Amino acid sequence: MEIIDQIKKIFIKFYGKEYEELIVKRLSSLEGIIFYDKKTNVISDTSSKKSYLQHYGITDMNNKIIAEEIPFSKYIIRNGFPGMMSWVEKGNLKTIIYFPRKDQSSINYDYVLIHELLHVLDEHIIIQDEDKVVTRGGFSTMTLVGDYEVEDYEWFNELIHQRISEEIMEYTINLQINLYNTKEERIIAKNKYLKDQNPVIEQFYQTFKQKLIEYKINGHLEKLINDLGKDNFLQFNSWLNKYYTKYSSPTIREIKFNDDERQIMIGEGLSIVAKMRENINYFK
């Protein structure tokens, strides 16, 4: 697809030529982007795949979906979410993206598309043997086949992933590369993200940005934990889980913006970032 080739070039420009081979290899796992229509009149989870394909206007790879040659999520489609899914085929990692078609409300369409393709870029196999296949996407580890105990760093990974996606999008705008959104829509989307910006995440990201970008694409979770200090990292991960469980949506965060309890939590988060900054392992 032309759009994938375009974003591939954006990734190479952002990460640098030294990552070109890795970027081309990782993105080759992508079987395609399956676009679908968002619907207010959802159909039952028990409906057949064929009914889903018809109802949500899916026209790509239908035979493969019905034959279960590629994974399909009724949950993603029914809720109008974007989503990347991965599987192993003949020993090779494969990925697919399900993506709602653009409508008048999709002012952040380009941001979300880059976010999902960045998941494809990050995803790679780290363990593969007769009993199990384990993948890592950035700082998040997942078992595709068999049993393998993994740590839950999902919130941490997703928040850093989103912040890097925003930076790549800003890079794209500065290069005047057009995807789906208009210039006006991109400005509205950017302001929307800035309004919901978490000062703790922003302080963390700006402090460790170079390492975060480098380690994330390479899946170097253990190196990151060592640099930040394991206790500090676990404390930070716990803080993120608590904060985003309590303030789970942009609307809630806006309503509670000046609440004393939220301000106290923000202060606690900033203190953890300061401790990580002081960790001697980071400077070794």
Helices and strands as residue ranges (DSSP letters): H 2-15, G 17-19, H 20-27, E 30-36, H 49-55, H 62-66, H 74-78, E 83-89, E 92-100, H 109-122, E 123-128, E 133-137, E 140-145, H 154-174, H 183-195, H 199-218, H 221-228, H 230-246, H 250-255, H 260-278, G 280-283
